[in-house]
Amino acid sequence: MRDNLARKLALPAQEVATVVGVSGRCLRVRSSSGELEARRAASCLLDPALGDEVLVAHHERGSHVLAVLERDEDAPARLSAEGDLEIAAAAGKVSVSGRDGVEVLTPGEAVIAAGAARVSAGRAEAVLGALSLLGDSVTAHVDRVKTVAQSVETVAERLVQRLDRAYRFIARSETVRAEYVEFEARSAFHVKAEATLVNSGGLTKIDGPQIHLG
């Protein structure tokens, strides 16, 4: 015990060491004083890795790695903290950029809350198990829309469509149920079928300057 105490007293307050072992927040470092165990300081957000050159502080309770000084240029850098981590700018903005990309990964919930949000990309893809959208209004300006779905259901109090041309190709059948249906064509209205049935419970009226049957 006296030998350990004497060794601690002989250690410098701070020195540069090399990481030779990593086990969570516990590190094994080698310096001119020898090999010893050190804990990662709370202020050291960059994860130390094997071979890193670090700054070690010695005190009566042990040793702590304060910072990573040097590491291989090709080695990735990882910032981590035990517990919750918050990055905030009291005045100004926070920017995150990456030349090769930016990823946000979590097995939990990701929340974005902002006064206004804008997404700009040359191409975007979204893969979702389920999507719920709630808002006051949606406005879209696009050159082309293509939707492929097994089933589409639209529920609305009022539906208005304004089209220059419309084409509908239905392979099997179409059913329309309404209290009142009106078709108005400025030039011509053409119905063509192998069989045409018109049934009414009351009045059936055909009116025109000329009517040709048969």
Secondary structure, DSSP 8 states (H G I E B T S, - for coil): -HHHHHHHHHS-SEEEEEEEEEETTEEEEEETTEEEEEEE-TT--B---TT-EEEEEEETTEEEEEEEEE--TTS---B--SS------SSS------SS------SS------S------S------S------S------S------S------S------S------SS------S------SS------S------SS------S-----
